[in-house]
Amino acid sequence: MDKIKIKQVRSRIGRPKDQKRTLDALGLRKMQSVVEHTATPQILGMVAKIKHLITVVE
């Protein structure tokens, strides 16, 4: 499967608890942090849920 890089570009402050948990599950703890994951349906679903907080580089 393909690898995708996910970068957090907006703050988690004031966001609903489920979005904060999704950021934690992806491993994004701080602003401008970058993580790499395999593009599975589960990861892509998490990315879709918080697409307004992150950018994706494939």
C-alpha positions in Angstrom: 0.0 0.0 0.0 1.0 3.6 -0.4 2.5 5.7 2.3 1.0 9.1 3.1 2.6 11.9 5.2 0.2 13.9 7.4 1.1 17.3 8.8 -1.0 19.2 11.4 -1.4 22.8 10.3 -4.2 24.0 12.6 -4.5 24.0 16.3 -6.5 21.4 18.3 -7.6 24.1 20.8 -11.4 24.5 20.9 -12.0 21.4 18.8 -14.5 18.6 19.8 -13.2 15.7 21.9 -13.6 13.2 19.0 -11.3 15.3 16.7 -8.7 15.6 19.5 -8.8 11.8 19.9 -8.4 11.4 16.2 -5.3 13.6 16.1 -3.9 11.5 19.0 -4.6 8.3 17.3 -2.7 9.5 14.2 0.2 10.5 16.4 -0.1 14.2 15.9 0.7 15.9 19.2 1.9 19.4 18.3 1.5 22.0 15.5 3.6 21.4 12.4 4.3 17.8 13.4 4.5 15.2 10.6 3.7 11.5 10.7 3.8 8.8 8.1 1.2 6.1 7.8 0.1 3.4 5.3 -2.9 4.5 3.4 -5.4 2.0 4.8 -9.2 2.6 4.8 -9.0 3.2 8.5 -6.3 5.9 8.3 -8.0 7.6 5.3 -11.3 7.7 7.3 -9.4 9.5 10.2 -7.9 11.9 7.7 -11.3 12.7 6.2 -12.7 13.4 9.7 -10.0 16.1 10.5 -9.2 17.3 6.9 -9.6 20.9 8.1 -6.8 20.6 10.6 -4.2 18.8 8.5 -2.5 18.6 5.1 -1.7 15.3 3.3 1.4 14.7 1.1 1.2 11.4 -0.8 
